[in-house]
Amino acid sequence: MPQLDTSTWFTVIFSMLLTLFILFQLKISKHHYPENPATKLIKTSSKHIPWENKWTKIYLPHSLPPL
């Protein structure tokens, strides 16, 4: 049975990684990012929620008085 020749694997893997790196660099360099992004004004809605200003107690079965 012939042996698997692994002598060229380093060259193949290294050239593949180098090619991928160059391709991604070229792809990223074509993007145009805004230099000074304007801040967005976010409107805060002031809806009245009934439980906003109230204190509510959660009754757990252990906090109820014994029957």
URPE-V558361 format. One line per field, one symbol per residue. burial: + if it has 24 or more other C-alpha atoms within 12 Angstrom, else -. Layout:
# URPE-V558361
burial->???
This chain:
# URPE-V558361
burial->-------------------------------------------------------------------
